[in-house]
Amino acid sequence: MAHKILIVDDAAFMRMMIKDILSKNGYEVVGEAADGAQAVEKYKETQPDLVTMDITMPEMDGITALKEIKKLNPSAKVIMCSAMGQQAMVIDAIQAGAKDFIVKPFQADRVLEAIGKTLG
């Protein structure tokens, strides 16, 4: 059974990049969301094994969405995606329960390493 992953990013091309990396490596992308509110809805719908969550998004940011998902499922596995220079937000995210973070621009091996480690 392939692990199910939900991709959250407000940039469509970023979602496409991650989706491409994951699909090529045997993961199943079960949903995509463009903001935090959508992410929470999609999480309920798809019950993924893991979420890749962008930090800065319109409507609801990634840290708020992470906290909402953690309320739904305290053992949810979420990896944050951040641009360079967002260290303070990354620390907030880890404190809120994120398992790991990957920095943009994405490097396939780093993405796969973070996901592999988080899914154990």
N, C-alpha and C positions, 0 to 999 in steps of 0.2 A: 504493500500500500504506500503510495507516494504521500509525503507530508503535504498538508494543505496550507497554503500561505495567502494572506490578505495583504495587498500592497496599497499603501496610503501615501499619496503625494499630490500636491496641487498642479504639478507640471506633468502633462501627459507623456512627454518624451522621457522623463525620469522613470515613470511607471513602466514604460515600454522597455527601457534599458534593464531594469531589475527583472521584469517578466522574462525577458530574453535570457538573461543569465540563469534564472531559476529553471525555466522550461528545459533548457539545454542540459541541465544537470539533474533531471529527474524529479523536480518538485512540481506540484500542481498548484497553479495560481487559481484560487477559487473566487477571488473578487478583487475589485479595485475601488478606491474611494479618493475623492479630490479634496476633501476637508475632514476635519475631526468629527463633525456631526454625522456625516455619511459613514465614516469609519466605524462609529459605534453601532449604527444600524446594520452595516454589512457584517460586523462581527457577530451580532445576534443571528443574522440570517445564515451565515456560512460556517460558524463555529470552527475557525481555522486553528491549526496547530501553532501557528506563528504569525505575527504581524510585523511588517516593516513600516515604520511610522515616521513621516517627515515631521520636523519640529515646527517650522514656521509655515502656517497655512491660514487662509482667510476663514471667517466664520468661527471655527473652533480650532485652536492650535493643537499641536501634537501632544503636549504635556497634559492638557485638559482631557483630551481624548483617551490618553493612556490611563489617567485616573478613573475615567468613566468605565473603561474596559475592565480595569482591575476590580471595580465594584461588582461588575457582572460576573467576573471569574477571577478570583484572587490569584489563581495559578497561571493566568494568561502569560504567554511568552511574547514580549514585544521588544523589537530592536529599533532604536531610534536612528534616523538619518539626518545628519546635520551638515550645513555648509561650514567652511572654515570659520574660526573665530566665534563659534557659539558655545564655547566651553561652559559658561555659567549655566546655560540652558541644559546642556548635556548632564551636568551635575544634578540639576533639579530633576531631570528625567530618571536618572539612576536612583535617586532617593525616592521617586514616586513608583519605582518598581520595574523600570526598563532593565532588560538583561544585558544589553550591549549597545554599542552604537557604531555606525559606519559613517564615514565622512565623504561628502561629494567632492569632486566627481568620483563615481563609484569605480572601484577596481574589483573585477570579478572574483579574484582569489580572496580578497578581504571580505567581500559579501558572503561568499560560500563558507569561509572559515567561521565568521560570526554566527551564521545560521546553523552550521554543523555543530558548533560548540553549544549553542543554546538549545537545540533539539536533543542534544546528547546522543 
